[in-house]
Amino acid sequence: MNTLTSPDGRITAVRAGTGPDLVLVHSLLADRTAFDAVLPALSARYRVTLLNLPGFHGSQPVAKGIGNYADCIARAFASFDIKPGAILAGNGFGGTLALAYAQSAGATLGKLLLCDVA
């Protein structure tokens, strides 16, 4: 597993595997380690990027607002060379942010998977 940090130092993530991009965004009530149990199976098929939401594992806090959090996802896609056609999956609050990002990302996403989203 590789640790990633955006060039501006504001966003962190970890990455494992090879293949098509799969980006996972954790809930506000958890952190990226919530996906540790499924990471081996997913990384056997995908290049998995587990984003750290602002305030988690070195990602810098942001001002309140869904747009500010969604901008972090956009920054991560650009900083971590996530290719067009990627699958973006979000759980809980991460799903809300994934949906907000998808509204602006449009056709650059291949699939959007939302779990337990408010």
C-alpha positions as CSV (number, residue, x, y, z in Angstrom):
1,M,0.0,0.0,0.0
2,N,1.4,3.4,-1.0
3,T,0.7,6.7,0.9
4,L,-0.2,9.6,-1.3
5,T,-0.1,13.4,-0.5
6,S,-1.3,16.1,-2.9
7,P,1.4,18.5,-4.1
8,D,-0.1,21.2,-1.9
9,G,-0.1,18.9,1.1
10,R,-3.8,19.3,1.7
11,I,-5.1,15.9,0.8
12,T,-3.8,12.4,1.7
13,A,-4.8,8.9,0.6
14,V,-3.5,5.4,0.3
15,R,-3.4,3.3,-2.9
16,A,-3.1,-0.4,-3.6
17,G,-3.5,-2.6,-6.6
18,T,-3.5,-2.1,-10.4
19,G,-6.2,-1.9,-13.0
20,P,-9.0,0.5,-13.5
21,D,-9.3,3.3,-10.9
22,L,-11.7,2.8,-7.9
23,V,-11.9,5.6,-5.5
24,L,-13.4,5.1,-2.0
25,V,-14.6,7.9,0.2
26,H,-15.3,7.0,3.9
27,S,-18.1,8.2,6.1
28,L,-17.8,11.0,8.6
29,L,-18.2,8.5,11.4
30,A,-15.3,6.4,10.3
31,D,-12.0,6.8,8.4
32,R,-10.4,5.2,5.4
33,T,-9.5,2.1,7.5
34,A,-13.2,1.1,7.4
35,F,-12.3,-0.3,3.9
36,D,-9.3,-2.3,5.1
37,A,-11.2,-5.6,5.2
38,V,-12.2,-5.4,1.5
39,L,-9.0,-3.8,0.2
40,P,-7.2,-7.0,-0.6
41,A,-10.1,-8.3,-2.8
42,L,-10.7,-4.9,-4.5
43,S,-7.0,-4.3,-5.1
44,A,-6.7,-7.6,-6.9
45,R,-8.8,-6.1,-9.7
46,Y,-8.6,-2.3,-9.3
47,R,-6.1,0.4,-8.6
48,V,-7.9,1.4,-5.3
49,T,-7.4,4.9,-3.8
50,L,-8.7,5.4,-0.3
51,L,-9.2,9.1,0.2
52,N,-8.8,10.7,3.6
53,L,-11.5,13.3,4.1
54,P,-10.4,16.7,5.5
55,G,-9.3,16.3,9.1
56,F,-8.4,12.6,8.8
57,H,-4.9,11.0,8.5
58,G,-3.1,14.2,7.5
59,S,-5.7,15.7,5.1
60,Q,-6.1,19.4,6.1
61,P,-9.5,20.6,7.5
62,V,-11.6,22.8,5.3
63,A,-14.3,25.4,5.9
64,K,-17.9,24.0,6.4
65,G,-19.9,23.4,3.3
66,I,-20.4,20.4,1.0
67,G,-18.8,22.3,-1.9
68,N,-15.5,22.7,0.1
69,Y,-15.4,18.9,0.8
70,A,-16.3,18.0,-2.8
71,D,-13.5,20.3,-3.9
72,C,-11.2,18.0,-1.9
73,I,-12.3,15.0,-4.1
74,A,-11.6,17.1,-7.2
75,R,-8.2,18.0,-5.9
76,A,-7.5,14.3,-5.2
77,F,-8.6,13.2,-8.7
78,A,-6.2,15.7,-10.2
79,S,-3.3,15.2,-7.7
80,F,-3.3,11.4,-7.7
81,D,-3.7,10.9,-11.5
82,I,-7.1,9.3,-11.3
83,K,-8.1,8.5,-14.8
84,P,-11.4,9.4,-16.6
85,G,-13.8,6.6,-16.3
86,A,-13.0,5.9,-12.7
87,I,-15.5,4.4,-10.3
88,L,-16.2,6.6,-7.4
89,A,-17.8,5.0,-4.3
90,G,-18.8,6.8,-1.2
91,N,-20.3,5.6,2.1
92,G,-22.4,7.8,4.4
93,F,-21.2,11.4,4.3
94,G,-18.6,10.3,1.8
95,G,-21.4,9.3,-0.5
96,T,-23.0,12.7,-0.1
97,L,-19.6,14.2,-1.1
98,A,-19.2,11.8,-4.0
99,L,-22.6,12.8,-5.3
100,A,-21.7,16.5,-5.0
101,Y,-18.4,15.9,-6.9
102,A,-20.2,13.8,-9.5
103,Q,-22.6,16.7,-10.3
104,S,-19.6,18.8,-11.3
105,A,-17.4,16.0,-12.8
106,G,-20.1,14.8,-15.1
107,A,-19.0,12.4,-17.8
108,T,-15.4,12.0,-16.4
109,L,-16.7,9.3,-14.0
110,G,-17.4,5.8,-15.2
111,K,-19.6,4.8,-12.3
112,L,-20.9,6.3,-9.1
113,L,-21.7,4.0,-6.2
114,L,-23.5,5.5,-3.2
115,C,-24.0,3.6,0.1
116,D,-26.1,4.7,3.0
117,V,-26.2,8.3,1.8
118,A,-28.4,11.0,3.5
